[in-house]
Amino acid sequence: MDDAATTTSNIPEYTVSEISGAVKRTLEGAFGRIRVRGEITELKRYPSGHIYFSLKDEGGKIAGVVWKFSVPRLGLEPENGVEVIATGKVSSYGDRSTYQLIVERLEYAGAGALLARIEMLRVKLAAEGLFDGGRKRKLPLLPDVVGVVTSPQGAVIQDIKTTILRRFPRRILLWPVPVQGEGAAARIAEAIAGFSALPIGGKIPRPDVLIVARGGGSLEDLMAFNEEIVVRAAAASKIPLISAVGHETDTTLIDFASDRRAPTPTAAAELAVPSRVELAAALQQQAARLSGALNRVTQEQRLRLQRAERGLPDLPSLVGTARQRLDDRGVRLALALPNFLAAQRASVERAGTKLPDPTSLLQAARQLLADRAHRLGMGLPLLAAARRSALTLAATTLAGALRHALANRAAQAARVLPRFSSAPVEARLRESRARLEGFAARLESVSHKAVLARGYAAVFAADGSAVTKAASVKPGAALRIAFADGDVRATAARDDKRQGALPL
């Protein structure tokens, strides 16, 4: 028991804090500043401004932290899935007994990682339609102001100025920005948005075209133009934009979002403004072609007029022919009128020879009139007798009806008379009596008896109907002949030419 206790007491005894501090000092002393390559994962940003993530590879994983004051100097924007090289020092976190990498700077781990990140961003922005060809705008033919977003130092701005001055001098408005390094992407995006925000007609002239340019460099040097913020600013620009980043073989994402891509800054200046000499030559050539075309059109029209002129008739000869035709028609008209009158006169004479003699026509008309008068004279007495018989019967019937009506009215008057004074009634009676006597005289004048008294007679059949036509009386028929003073019975008899009535 004593040996075991002695052996145990020889082992050093440490507190947790002492062990944690010793480990931390060992890690920091053994490694110092190191560079660790790995893929970023589990990235978290805290409200305090610190960034926590892990770096992993095929065999392991290490925690990493970026303190708030180191974030602006990182060199790139950390993202999950990006392979980077982190520069910092290894330390431990005693509260959890873990070790971690305090990161001071991040770099992309070679061209492969950069290209993978660029491709991921390209696919994402292409899916949003930022690279569609339908969004591309035409560049102005001759801009008044050319805006340039680039570094104020270096050969890029000088190449652009020299090219524009040589081709067609225009005003150049420079927005100086850093083209690589920390914060370059944000400054470039701000410059593009700032140019677009300038008012038209303001104190600072708004450019008609923008050039975003940078000289050649490595892929890392050109990464500012592959950042999402720059690509989105180029796509949202209200001014037609030309990208000229790097050399001809270099391609950045801003090239896909811009309206035109130039292989070099010098080529961008050539795209922005036309060559004055070439433009003047083109204008002269077009003027010459226009003049030649006008001359050809004029010549063609002249030839057409000449051909049309040859096809037109001779106007003086036309007028002479018309005058001669008029004289001929006048002579023929003067001869035609007498001939026409003579022909009409002959036609009338021929028609007159075919007409009957008016004397014979009159004679025939007189004979026809005499025959009709004779026949009318024979038929009128019979018609008058029939009419008188009918009138007599009608008068008799009317007289009876009037007498009956007068009797009724007299009876009514006798009944009503006592109700009225005698003087007015007597006057009305005298007036009515005078009117009645007038009607009676008129009826008496048309009575059949008055007709019979003048020497006429009425013939009646056995059934009492009046006989008005001799043809309706058959031989041997019994007849009654009414005279003014009485009736006579007779029997009808027919001889050779006449039919008569014999007294019974």
ZIGI-V432852 format. One record per residue. N is the residue number from 0. RES is the residue in three letters. PSI is psi in degrees with one decimal (none if undefined). Layout:
BEGIN
N,RES,PSI ; N,RES,PSI
END
This chain:
BEGIN
0,MET,-36.5 ; 1,ASP,-38.5 ; 2,ASP,-41.8 ; 3,ALA,-39.2 ; 4,ALA,-37.3 ; 5,THR,-41.8 ; 6,THR,-41.0 ; 7,THR,-36.6 ; 8,SER,-14.8 ; 9,ASN,-15.7 ; 10,ILE,129.1 ; 11,PRO,148.0 ; 12,GLU,127.3 ; 13,TYR,153.7 ; 14,THR,165.3 ; 15,VAL,-42.1 ; 16,SER,-37.2 ; 17,GLU,-41.7 ; 18,ILE,-44.6 ; 19,SER,-42.8 ; 20,GLY,-39.5 ; 21,ALA,-42.6 ; 22,VAL,-44.1 ; 23,LYS,-44.9 ; 24,ARG,-36.1 ; 25,THR,-45.6 ; 26,LEU,-48.8 ; 27,GLU,-33.5 ; 28,GLY,-33.8 ; 29,ALA,-36.1 ; 30,PHE,-38.6 ; 31,GLY,-139.2 ; 32,ARG,129.5 ; 33,ILE,165.7 ; 34,ARG,125.4 ; 35,VAL,129.3 ; 36,ARG,132.1 ; 37,GLY,176.0 ; 38,GLU,132.1 ; 39,ILE,134.3 ; 40,THR,162.2 ; 41,GLU,40.3 ; 42,LEU,130.7 ; 43,LYS,136.1 ; 44,ARG,129.4 ; 45,TYR,155.0 ; 46,PRO,-23.4 ; 47,SER,-15.2 ; 48,GLY,-11.9 ; 49,HIS,153.6 ; 50,ILE,128.8 ; 51,TYR,138.4 ; 52,PHE,-178.6 ; 53,SER,148.0 ; 54,LEU,131.0 ; 55,LYS,156.8 ; 56,ASP,-162.4 ; 57,GLU,-24.4 ; 58,GLY,-9.1 ; 59,GLY,-176.2 ; 60,LYS,140.3 ; 61,ILE,139.3 ; 62,ALA,148.5 ; 63,GLY,150.8 ; 64,VAL,141.7 ; 65,VAL,116.4 ; 66,TRP,158.1 ; 67,LYS,-41.1 ; 68,PHE,-16.2 ; 69,SER,-12.8 ; 70,VAL,-46.4 ; 71,PRO,-20.1 ; 72,ARG,15.6 ; 73,LEU,-40.5 ; 74,GLY,-19.4 ; 75,LEU,166.5 ; 76,GLU,114.3 ; 77,PRO,139.9 ; 78,GLU,147.2 ; 79,ASN,138.0 ; 80,GLY,-2.6 ; 81,VAL,132.2 ; 82,GLU,124.3 ; 83,VAL,168.8 ; 84,ILE,113.8 ; 85,ALA,128.8 ; 86,THR,128.9 ; 87,GLY,-151.2 ; 88,LYS,150.8 ; 89,VAL,135.8 ; 90,SER,176.7 ; 91,SER,160.1 ; 92,TYR,101.8 ; 93,GLY,-32.6 ; 94,ASP,-27.6 ; 95,ARG,3.5 ; 96,SER,45.5 ; 97,THR,156.5 ; 98,TYR,154.9 ; 99,GLN,165.6 ; 100,LEU,119.0 ; 101,ILE,108.2 ; 102,VAL,133.1 ; 103,GLU,-24.0 ; 104,ARG,146.6 ; 105,LEU,140.6 ; 106,GLU,150.2 ; 107,TYR,140.8 ; 108,ALA,73.8 ; 109,GLY,170.8 ; 110,ALA,-33.4 ; 111,GLY,-44.1 ; 112,ALA,-40.8 ; 113,LEU,-44.6 ; 114,LEU,-37.3 ; 115,ALA,-42.5 ; 116,ARG,-42.3 ; 117,ILE,-40.8 ; 118,GLU,-40.8 ; 119,MET,-44.2 ; 120,LEU,-36.8 ; 121,ARG,-44.5 ; 122,VAL,-41.2 ; 123,LYS,-48.5 ; 124,LEU,-33.6 ; 125,ALA,-37.2 ; 126,ALA,-28.7 ; 127,GLU,-7.7 ; 128,GLY,14.1 ; 129,LEU,-18.1 ; 130,PHE,10.6 ; 131,ASP,139.9 ; 132,GLY,-25.8 ; 133,GLY,-16.2 ; 134,ARG,-11.1 ; 135,LYS,138.3 ; 136,ARG,155.3 ; 137,LYS,145.2 ; 138,LEU,144.2 ; 139,PRO,146.2 ; 140,LEU,-46.2 ; 141,LEU,87.4 ; 142,PRO,149.0 ; 143,ASP,-37.3 ; 144,VAL,133.3 ; 145,VAL,119.7 ; 146,GLY,138.3 ; 147,VAL,128.3 ; 148,VAL,106.5 ; 149,THR,-178.4 ; 150,SER,138.2 ; 151,PRO,-17.8 ; 152,GLN,160.6 ; 153,GLY,178.1 ; 154,ALA,-11.8 ; 155,VAL,-51.6 ; 156,ILE,-33.9 ; 157,GLN,-40.7 ; 158,ASP,-41.3 ; 159,ILE,-45.1 ; 160,LYS,-47.0 ; 161,THR,-42.7 ; 162,THR,-43.5 ; 163,ILE,-40.8 ; 164,LEU,-37.0 ; 165,ARG,-38.8 ; 166,ARG,-53.6 ; 167,PHE,101.4 ; 168,PRO,125.3 ; 169,ARG,161.5 ; 170,ARG,137.3 ; 171,ILE,128.5 ; 172,LEU,112.3 ; 173,LEU,132.9 ; 174,TRP,101.1 ; 175,PRO,134.7 ; 176,VAL,154.4 ; 177,PRO,139.8 ; 178,VAL,3.3 ; 179,GLN,164.0 ; 180,GLY,-174.7 ; 181,GLU,129.2 ; 182,GLY,0.6 ; 183,ALA,-40.9 ; 184,ALA,-43.7 ; 185,ALA,-39.4 ; 186,ARG,-38.5 ; 187,ILE,-43.8 ; 188,ALA,-40.7 ; 189,GLU,-38.3 ; 190,ALA,-43.8 ; 191,ILE,-46.1 ; 192,ALA,-35.2 ; 193,GLY,-41.4 ; 194,PHE,-42.2 ; 195,SER,-28.3 ; 196,ALA,-10.0 ; 197,LEU,133.7 ; 198,PRO,148.1 ; 199,ILE,129.2 ; 200,GLY,14.6 ; 201,GLY,-174.7 ; 202,LYS,-41.7 ; 203,ILE,119.6 ; 204,PRO,138.9 ; 205,ARG,129.4 ; 206,PRO,150.8 ; 207,ASP,-19.9 ; 208,VAL,147.6 ; 209,LEU,144.0 ; 210,ILE,118.6 ; 211,VAL,112.0 ; 212,ALA,153.4 ; 213,ARG,148.2 ; 214,GLY,-177.7 ; 215,GLY,165.8 ; 216,GLY,178.8 ; 217,SER,172.2 ; 218,LEU,-37.8 ; 219,GLU,-37.3 ; 220,ASP,-30.0 ; 221,LEU,5.0 ; 222,MET,-24.5 ; 223,ALA,-30.6 ; 224,PHE,1.1 ; 225,ASN,1.6 ; 226,GLU,146.8 ; 227,GLU,-37.4 ; 228,ILE,-36.4 ; 229,VAL,-42.6 ; 230,VAL,-42.5 ; 231,ARG,-37.2 ; 232,ALA,-39.4 ; 233,ALA,-40.6 ; 234,ALA,-31.5 ; 235,ALA,-1.1 ; 236,SER,135.1 ; 237,LYS,-8.2 ; 238,ILE,135.4 ; 239,PRO,132.9 ; 240,LEU,136.2 ; 241,ILE,125.4 ; 242,SER,134.6 ; 243,ALA,78.0 ; 244,VAL,122.9 ; 245,GLY,-159.7 ; 246,HIS,-176.0 ; 247,GLU,-33.2 ; 248,THR,-12.1 ; 249,ASP,137.4 ; 250,THR,127.4 ; 251,THR,165.6 ; 252,LEU,-26.6 ; 253,ILE,-24.8 ; 254,ASP,-34.5 ; 255,PHE,-32.7 ; 256,ALA,-19.5 ; 257,SER,164.8 ; 258,ASP,-32.9 ; 259,ARG,146.5 ; 260,ARG,133.7 ; 261,ALA,140.3 ; 262,PRO,-28.6 ; 263,THR,162.7 ; 264,PRO,-36.6 ; 265,THR,-42.5 ; 266,ALA,-33.2 ; 267,ALA,-41.8 ; 268,ALA,-36.5 ; 269,GLU,-34.5 ; 270,LEU,-33.1 ; 271,ALA,-41.3 ; 272,VAL,145.9 ; 273,PRO,164.4 ; 274,SER,126.0 ; 275,ARG,-40.6 ; 276,VAL,-46.1 ; 277,GLU,-38.7 ; 278,LEU,-41.9 ; 279,ALA,-39.8 ; 280,ALA,-40.9 ; 281,ALA,-40.2 ; 282,LEU,-42.6 ; 283,GLN,-41.7 ; 284,GLN,-44.3 ; 285,GLN,-37.7 ; 286,ALA,-41.3 ; 287,ALA,-43.5 ; 288,ARG,-38.9 ; 289,LEU,-42.9 ; 290,SER,-44.3 ; 291,GLY,-41.0 ; 292,ALA,-40.9 ; 293,LEU,-39.9 ; 294,ASN,-40.9 ; 295,ARG,-42.6 ; 296,VAL,-41.7 ; 297,THR,-42.4 ; 298,GLN,-42.1 ; 299,GLU,-41.8 ; 300,GLN,-37.6 ; 301,ARG,-43.4 ; 302,LEU,-40.0 ; 303,ARG,-40.5 ; 304,LEU,-39.3 ; 305,GLN,-42.2 ; 306,ARG,-39.7 ; 307,ALA,-36.0 ; 308,GLU,-39.4 ; 309,ARG,-30.3 ; 310,GLY,-16.6 ; 311,LEU,142.2 ; 312,PRO,164.9 ; 313,ASP,114.5 ; 314,LEU,-44.3 ; 315,PRO,-39.8 ; 316,SER,-36.5 ; 317,LEU,-43.6 ; 318,VAL,-43.0 ; 319,GLY,-43.7 ; 320,THR,-41.2 ; 321,ALA,-39.7 ; 322,ARG,-43.0 ; 323,GLN,-42.1 ; 324,ARG,-36.3 ; 325,LEU,-43.6 ; 326,ASP,-41.9 ; 327,ASP,-43.0 ; 328,ARG,-34.3 ; 329,GLY,-43.6 ; 330,VAL,-44.5 ; 331,ARG,-33.9 ; 332,LEU,-40.2 ; 333,ALA,-35.4 ; 334,LEU,-27.6 ; 335,ALA,-33.5 ; 336,LEU,-49.9 ; 337,PRO,-40.3 ; 338,ASN,-39.6 ; 339,PHE,-41.2 ; 340,LEU,-40.3 ; 341,ALA,-41.7 ; 342,ALA,-39.3 ; 343,GLN,-37.8 ; 344,ARG,-42.6 ; 345,ALA,-39.2 ; 346,SER,-38.8 ; 347,VAL,-40.1 ; 348,GLU,-42.0 ; 349,ARG,-38.8 ; 350,ALA,-34.3 ; 351,GLY,-36.1 ; 352,THR,-27.3 ; 353,LYS,-12.7 ; 354,LEU,144.7 ; 355,PRO,166.1 ; 356,ASP,126.0 ; 357,PRO,-32.8 ; 358,THR,-46.5 ; 359,SER,-35.4 ; 360,LEU,-44.1 ; 361,LEU,-39.4 ; 362,GLN,-44.1 ; 363,ALA,-38.5 ; 364,ALA,-38.4 ; 365,ARG,-43.1 ; 366,GLN,-44.5 ; 367,LEU,-38.4 ; 368,LEU,-39.0 ; 369,ALA,-41.2 ; 370,ASP,-43.8 ; 371,ARG,-35.3 ; 372,ALA,-38.9 ; 373,HIS,-46.4 ; 374,ARG,-34.4 ; 375,LEU,-37.3 ; 376,GLY,-33.7 ; 377,MET,-32.8 ; 378,GLY,-19.4 ; 379,LEU,-44.5 ; 380,PRO,-42.9 ; 381,LEU,-42.1 ; 382,LEU,-39.7 ; 383,ALA,-40.0 ; 384,ALA,-43.2 ; 385,ALA,-42.1 ; 386,ARG,-37.1 ; 387,ARG,-38.9 ; 388,SER,-44.3 ; 389,ALA,-40.2 ; 390,LEU,-36.4 ; 391,THR,-46.9 ; 392,LEU,-43.5 ; 393,ALA,-40.4 ; 394,ALA,-41.5 ; 395,THR,-46.5 ; 396,THR,-42.3 ; 397,LEU,-38.6 ; 398,ALA,-42.3 ; 399,GLY,-43.3 ; 400,ALA,-38.6 ; 401,LEU,-40.3 ; 402,ARG,-42.7 ; 403,HIS,-41.9 ; 404,ALA,-39.5 ; 405,LEU,-37.3 ; 406,ALA,-42.6 ; 407,ASN,-43.7 ; 408,ARG,-36.7 ; 409,ALA,-39.8 ; 410,ALA,-42.8 ; 411,GLN,-41.1 ; 412,ALA,-36.6 ; 413,ALA,-35.9 ; 414,ARG,-35.5 ; 415,VAL,-21.7 ; 416,LEU,-41.5 ; 417,PRO,-19.9 ; 418,ARG,-17.0 ; 419,PHE,162.4 ; 420,SER,151.0 ; 421,SER,-34.0 ; 422,ALA,-51.6 ; 423,PRO,-38.7 ; 424,VAL,-42.8 ; 425,GLU,-38.0 ; 426,ALA,-42.5 ; 427,ARG,-36.6 ; 428,LEU,-42.1 ; 429,ARG,-40.9 ; 430,GLU,-43.4 ; 431,SER,-38.9 ; 432,ARG,-41.3 ; 433,ALA,-41.4 ; 434,ARG,-40.9 ; 435,LEU,-39.9 ; 436,GLU,-37.4 ; 437,GLY,-45.4 ; 438,PHE,-40.1 ; 439,ALA,-39.4 ; 440,ALA,-40.5 ; 441,ARG,-38.9 ; 442,LEU,-38.9 ; 443,GLU,-31.9 ; 444,SER,-27.0 ; 445,VAL,9.2 ; 446,SER,144.7 ; 447,HIS,-25.9 ; 448,LYS,-39.8 ; 449,ALA,-37.1 ; 450,VAL,-45.2 ; 451,LEU,-32.5 ; 452,ALA,-19.9 ; 453,ARG,6.9 ; 454,GLY,4.7 ; 455,TYR,162.8 ; 456,ALA,151.7 ; 457,ALA,133.9 ; 458,VAL,132.2 ; 459,PHE,146.3 ; 460,ALA,178.9 ; 461,ALA,-27.9 ; 462,ASP,4.3 ; 463,GLY,-2.1 ; 464,SER,146.5 ; 465,ALA,139.3 ; 466,VAL,118.7 ; 467,THR,-14.1 ; 468,LYS,138.5 ; 469,ALA,-29.1 ; 470,ALA,-19.8 ; 471,SER,-5.3 ; 472,VAL,121.5 ; 473,LYS,151.5 ; 474,PRO,132.7 ; 475,GLY,3.2 ; 476,ALA,143.7 ; 477,ALA,133.1 ; 478,LEU,157.0 ; 479,ARG,125.0 ; 480,ILE,119.4 ; 481,ALA,126.5 ; 482,PHE,178.4 ; 483,ALA,-30.4 ; 484,ASP,6.0 ; 485,GLY,179.9 ; 486,ASP,156.2 ; 487,VAL,133.7 ; 488,ARG,141.7 ; 489,ALA,160.9 ; 490,THR,134.4 ; 491,ALA,137.7 ; 492,ALA,148.7 ; 493,ARG,126.5 ; 494,ASP,-156.2 ; 495,ASP,-48.2 ; 496,LYS,-13.1 ; 497,ARG,156.1 ; 498,GLN,133.2 ; 499,GLY,-178.2 ; 500,ALA,130.2 ; 501,LEU,134.9 ; 502,PRO,143.9 ; 503,LEU,none
END
